[in-house]
Amino acid sequence: MTGRRPAPARRRDDWGAAVITTVGRQLKLRREAAGLRAAEFGTRIGYGEDLVYKVEAGKRIPRQEYLDRSDEVLEAGGLISASWEDVKRVRYPKSVRALAEFEAKAVEIGVYVGLSIHGLLQTPAHARALFEVYEPPYSEEEVEHLVAARMARKAVFARVPAPALSFVLEEAALRRRVGGTMVWREQLEHLLDTARLRNVKLQVMPLAAGAHPGLDGRIEVLKFADGTAAGRSDGAFNSRPTSDPRQLRILDLRYATIRAQALAPDKSYAFIEQVLGEK
């Protein structure tokens, strides 16, 4: 077996489950029509027999590589490969898809996070280190799945036209060596690279700044081209997303106050460089 395992299927929404089940059923029908047993088919595409059965039963989400190899072995003329367009839309949990859709539409995104580096700013190794210490523990397949979902959201940085992105991170989150020294250094270097982007404002809230409106938890505000907005805060409105204008004004005020108390972007850049230079 040479291929990596497909991700476990997530049945958190009916539409996603239906897509994965349908793709698996079509794969099984084509395999049987070709006169191939699951074990033989798995050998030809580089996956184990058990995983072939799980994909066909809708219990595993196939990777693009899996579909492409299946298309070639079953001589499907691109029809199996084409199903990737549907699969990739549902391969991540529904909550992640919804968040990514919001981020993909926003023209402005403002985020304050306290105890960790925000997901849009994380390296794959940093994200993996966080998921690996989760309790109760995720399986290796689940970790891989979650890391991929988090990295997929970073497509927001490649959008044209580019959205205006601002982040405020706590000093404590920068100093925590998540994943060990090498992963930590890579993460800080990635923050510096990101801070150099013209559409990004990255600020650090130093420990010496004292109390501020973000101490209750994360604040996120997303604004859209049509003038609407959405936001949420760990410390307000039961932590639920809101589009209520009055509640959004409160989040805007809190976020503006946090940015005013944080170090300016240029001073924040220098601060991260300083932390990176420490042993």
N, C-alpha and C positions, 0 to 999 in steps of 0.2 A: 504494500500500500504506500503510495507516494503523495497523494493529495492530503490537504489539511481538512479537518472535519468541518462540515457545514455548521452554521449556528443553530442552537436549539430554537424550535418554533415557539413564538410568543402568541398565545391566544388571548390577547387582551382586548381584541375588537373583532367583531364578526367578519368584517370585510377583509382584514388581513388574513384571518384563518381560512377564509374561503379561497383567497388567491393561492395560498401555499398548498391547500388541499387539492385544488384543481390542477396546479402544475405537477404535483406528485402523481396524481391519477393519470395524467397524460404521459408522463415518463414511463409509468408502469405499462400502460397499454402499448406504447411504441416498443418497449423492451420485449414484451411477450410476443408482439407481432413479428419481431425480428428473430424469434426463437432463441433468445438468450436467457439463461438462468441468472438470478441476481448475483451469484458469486462470480460467474464468468464476466458479466457486465461490469461489476465492480473492478475486477482485475484490469479490464480494458481501459477504464477511465481513471484508474489510479486510486480507487476508494474501496473500503471494505464492504463485504456483503451486508453486514448489520446496518451500516449507514445507508446503503442503497434502499433497504427495506424502510428505514425511518423517513428518508426523503419521500419515497413513494406513498407513505402513509400520512404525510403532512406533519410529521413530528420533528423534522429538521428543515431549516430554510437553506436551500441550495445556494452556493456561491456562483458567481458568474463563470468561474473556471469550471465548475461542475457541469453547468448547463452547456458550456461551449464544447467540452469533451463528449458529453452525451450526444450533442447534435452531430458531432463528427462520427462517432461510433455507430449511431443509428441512422446516419445518412438522411437527416431531417431537412437538409437544404436551408438551414438558418431559422427554421420555425421554433426549435427549442431554444436556441440562443436568444431569439426575439422575446421570449417570455421574461428575460431579465428586466426588461423595462417595467413590468408589473411587479416582479419580485422585489426590486430595489426600493420600491415605494413603501413596502410593508415589512422590510427586514428588520426594522427597529421598533421598539415599543411605541405604542400609540402616543404616550405622553411626550416622548422624544420627537416623534414626527410632528406633533402639534407645535412644540417649541421651535423646531427648525423652520416650520412654515411661517411662524411669526417673525423669526429673525430674517428669513429670506425676503420678507415684504417690507421690513422696517427701513426708513431712511435715516433714523437716528436711534441709537441704542445706548443707554446709560446704565451702568451697573456698579453697585458697591457690594463687595463681599468681605466678610470678616475673617473667618477661620481658615479659608482655603484660597487657592488660586481659582479664578472663574474658569468654567469648562472651556470657553472659547479661547482661553489663553494657555491651556495645558498642553504639554507635549504628550505623545502616546505613552512614554515610559512613566511620566508622572501620573497620568490617569490610571494606568494599569496598577501602579503601586497603591493608589487609593482604593480601587476595587478589590485588590487582593487582601486587604485587611478588614473588609466589610464583615459584619456579623449579623446573622448567620452567614457563613462563607458562601461565595459563589463558586460554581464549578469553573474549571479552566475554560470551557466552551462559553459559559456565560460571561466571564471576564472579557474574553476576546470579542464577544458580541457587543458588550457595553462600551468597550474602548473604541470599537469601530463606529458605533453610533455617535459617541462624543466627537470623534475626529471628523465625521461627516458634517457636523454643524459648522466646522471651520470654513466651509465653502462661502460663508458670508464675507470673508476677507477678499475673495476673488470676484465679487459682484461688480458689475459695471452698469450704471455709475456706482461708485463706492459709497456705502452708507457712512454717516458720521458715528464713530464709536468712541465711547469714553468709559474708562474703568478706574475705579479707586480700590486699591488693595491695601490691606493692613500690613504693617511692618512684620508682625509676628508670622504671617503666612509666608513672607519671603524668607524668613530665617529658619523655618521648619524644614529639615532635610528629608523630605518625603522621598522614599526610594533609595536613600543613600547619597553619598557626596557627589558621585558622577551624575546621577539623575537630577539632583538638586542644581548642580552647576549648569547642566544642559537647559533646565527650566528657566533659570535666571537669564541665560544667554538668549533664550527664545523670547523672553519678555523684552529684552533690549532691542532685539530685531523687530519685534512687533511695534514697539514704541516709536521706531523710526518711520513707520508708515505715515503718510501725510494725513490720512483720514482718521488716525487714532490718537487719542489723548489718554495717556497712562499716568496715573497719579498714585502716590504712596501716602498713606495716613500713618505718620510716625507715632510710636507709643507715647512720646512726649506731648502729643496734641491733646491728651485728656479726653473728656467725655464729648460725644457728638451724637447726632440723631440716628446713626446707623448701628449703635451698640445692641439693638434688639435683633439684628440679623440682616440678611441680604435685602437689597432694594434693587429692583429692575424697572426701567421705564423704556418702552418702545413706542416710537412715533412713526406714523405712516404717511404716505404721500397725499392721501385724501384728507388729511387734517385730523384723523382719528388717532387714538393712542391706546395702549394697554400697559398695565404695570402690576407689580405685586411686591409685597414686603413680608418678610418672616415675622415682623412685629406689628403688622396692621391688617385689618380686614380678614382676620382668620387665615392669613397666609394665602388667600385665594386670588387668582388673577382678577383684575378689575378694569373696566372701561368707563366707570362712572366719572364724569368730569370733576366732581367735587373731590373724590378720593384721589384722582390723578394729580390734582393741584397740590394735595398734601404730600404725595410722593415726590413731585417735582420740587417742592420747597425743601423737603428733607435732603434730597439728593444734591440740590444746589448748595445747601449749607455744608454738607459733607465735602463737596469739592472745594469750597472756600476754605475749609479748615485743613485740607490735605496740602502736601507740598505741590508746588507748581510742576508742570510736566518736565521742564528742564532740570529742576532740582530733584525730581523723582528719578529721572534717568541717572543722574550722578549718584543718588542714594543707592540704587540697585547695583551700579558698578562698584560702589564701596562695599556693599554686602558680599558681592561676588569675589572681591579681593581678599576677604577675611578667610582665615584658616580655621 
